[in-house]
Amino acid sequence: MRNQAMPKHLYIETVGCQMNMLDSELVVAELRRRGYELVDRPAAADAILFNTCSVREHAEEKIYSALGRLKHLKRRHPEKIIGVLGCMAQNHQRQVFERAPYVDLVVGPGQLHQVPELIERIHAGAGQQMEVSLDRKAGGREAVAESFESYDPLRTPEMRPSPYQAYVRIQIGCDKFCTYCIVPKVRGPEQARPPQHIVAEARQLVSEGCREVILLGQTVNSYRFVAGERTTRLSDLLAQLSEIDGLDRLKFVTNYPRDMTDDLIQAVRDLPKCARYLHVPAQSGSDDVLKRMKRGYTIGDYREMHARIRQMIPDATVTSDFIVGFCGETEEEFQLSVDLVRECRFKNSFIFKYSERPGTKGAELYPDDVPEDVKRRRNNELLAVQNAICEEDLQLRLGRTFDVLVEGWSKSAQKHGHHGPSGQLTGRTMWDHIVVFEGNERLIGQIVPITIYDASAHTLFGTVVTNEVGPEVYSLSASWPTTPQQADCNVAGIPARSTGV
């Protein structure tokens, strides 16, 4: 039995989406309450945890490689606990133990609240532990849903990467069943959290200094919570959260095109705290590819949705996701995706090469028949088109002044070991543009007017406005000056990203 008086150390590595980042934050928070301190290398840790992703094969193989590097460490120090958490744990289950027999712990995303107790069991000599949810086909929807438990305990500022920003989960799971996607299998049925729980969590976060809340859901705009005869939609939830004093900004990701309803767009337009930023993945510009993906909409539907956003919120920035090289994708179908990016002028696009996932309908129904070199070429071509749009549109921001929520030291300042009260800071506008500028560390966590003097393909560069600021500052209380040409395009503040490998 472990001596509880001894200090305990935790190493955790997270792969995947914002939902995984939040899950890791909550697990760390609970373990810190149990006396664990974070360390930055596995060799110094008593418990070594990997919070995993199953969306692409590369993410899973990356974890197995990391586990392989720990084999000899575990042999020398058998008392160290090695755990695999999250989506890959739910997807592979006992296969993790088979491929890496020195792993002690496998826990799915629906059982993360059990991690501290499971670790204690292992310390007590109970051997390998595994807790996962039911398979989607293992029972009725209610039984399967109950096996995926939401894990959203309140946490304190030191548990978050930034005390001024926080993720808040509003739903778990997904019922869309896109043929390429493993998420419905590993995250379970779609379940909305009660709005009063979400509002209470946001109030607590604000009381601890948080100024921006980012609402998370696999398809966040599908949020519906029914209590008796009352239904709370995402637009209603945004209105409730907007009433919290001290909460300055609200964002939400990721959206499903078919659920981008007028009431939600109007809420973003009319609620001053809502960022003018919408992430709405298209995935392809081809109706035939969308049908094989089982996305549930046509490209005409997507264009109509995008037009409604442009009509109701002319200054909104819209970002997208694209998968290139999906099963059977022809060159003509790929070019339709290129055409859609040029037409919509997305602020940014996250571009992925298709990765076949066992257990999905795509793997069952369609051969992964697009050669790897063709996927790579299409990835690079679409990325180049998007990056050119980013660079062009960022130039439209020169000379303007924006309210920027200062997030901290820039990546460059961190990389070079910044020391001192002043240096290069970074933050974001209400349109999700990244802005880099020189300033004092006292500005971190503040909303500051910044005048833009330069732009790269990825970032705006500015200076702090120190004199009296007039209506030229582009907050949501001021109108956005546009020419007709500018009103028809989106703007870019971060690079288009290619995350397929």
Secondary structure, DSSP 8 states (H G I E B T S, - for coil): ---TTS-EEEEEEE-SSHHHHHHHHHHHHHHHHTTEEE-SSGGG-SEEEEEE--SSHHHHHHHHHHHHTTHHHHHH-TTSEEEEEEHHHHHHTHHHHHH-TT--EEE-GGGGGGHHHHHHHHHTT---EEE----TTSS-HHHHHHHS--------GGGSS-TTEEEEE-EE------TT--HHHHH-S-EE--HHHHHHHHHHHHHTT--EEEEE-TTGGG-EEEETTEEEEHHHHHHHHHTSTT--EEEEE---GGG--HHHHHHHHH-TTB-SEEE---B-S-HHHHHHHT-SS-HHHHHHHHHHHHHH-TT-EEEEEEEES-TT--HHHHHHHHHHHHHHT-SEEEEEE----TTSHHHHHS---S-HHHHHHHHHHHHHHHHHHHHHHHGGGTT-EEEEEEEEE-HHHHHTT--SSEEEEEEE-TT--EEEEEEEGGGTTSEEEEEEEEE-SS-EEEEE--S---TTEESTTS-----HHHHTS---SS--EE---
